Amino acid sequence: MPCGSIYQSTGLVSHVCRHHPDTGATLLPYVPVIIEAPDYVGRNPKEPDSVELVKRIDQQIMVCIKLDSKNGYLYVASVFEIKQSKLERRIASGRLQKY
């Protein structure tokens, strides 16, 4: 995946509110902090042009970044809370690694 700027569109707010209504909107301010200094990094095996970043702030927060291969830029696709048990399973499987 290319390095460079990671974009956050205005559509992210509506996506997060629709798919993660309980906490999504409150997590958006943490996105830059998580991108800058994640605790764990990995990728979704079903999304080859993607990166998953996790940081523990008050809870574990995951930021999903995807590559728009047609236009060649990275963008924040989603942000949500990830439960401790799911985090541990992803670390044990190798999907996420300590950064």
N, C-alpha and C positions, 0 to 999 in steps of 0.2 A: 504494500500500500504506500502511496506517496506521503511524504511529510509536508507540513505546511499548515495553513490556517484551517480551523474547523469551524464551520458555519452553524448557526442556530437560527432557523427560520421562525417566522411568527406562527407557522403551522404547528410548531412543537408544542406550544401552549394548548392549542385545541386538542392535539393528540393525547397529551398527558392528562388533560382534564377528562377526556372521553374514556381512555383505557386504564387510567390509574387515579380514579376520582378521589380516593381517600387521602392520598398524600402527595400526588404528583405535582400539583402547582406549588406547594410549599418547598419542594426540592429544587426547583429551577434555579434559584440563586446560587446553589452549590455547584452547578455544572462547571464553571471555570476552575474552581478549586480542585475538583475531582480530576479534570483533564490535566491540570498542571502537576498534581502530586497524588496519583492513585496509590492505593495500598496493594491492589491486585490487578493484573492485566491478563486478558485472555481473548478467546474468540469463540463465537457460536459456530459449531460445525455445520449447521444448516445455512449459514450466511457466510460464504467464503470471503466476501469483501467487507468484513466487519471487524470491529474491535470492541471488547467489553472492558470497562474500567469500573472498579469498585473501591470505595473509600468508606471507612467508618468515621462518621461524624457523631451524631447522636444515635444513629442506626446505620446499617450498611446501605449505601446508596450505589446503585449501578447506573452508569451512563453507557448507552449503546451508540456507537459511532459507525456510520456506514460510508462507503465510497460510492459516489455517483460516477460509475465508470464511463458513462456517455459524455459527461461534462468534466470529469477529472477533478472533482473536489470532495472533501470529507464533510459530513454534516452529522449533527446530533440527531439520532432517530428517536430516542426515548430516554427517559430517566425515571427510575422507580426504586422503591425500597426492596431489598432482597433479604429474606429471612436467614438467620444464622445457619439453620440446618441446610438450606439450599446452597449457601456459600460454602459450607464444609464439604458437601457432596461434589461441588464443582472443583474445589481444590483437590480433593482425593482422586477425582477422575483425571486431573491434569488439565481440565478446561480453563481453569484460572491458576495463575502462578503469582507468588509474592513478588512485588516490584521493589 
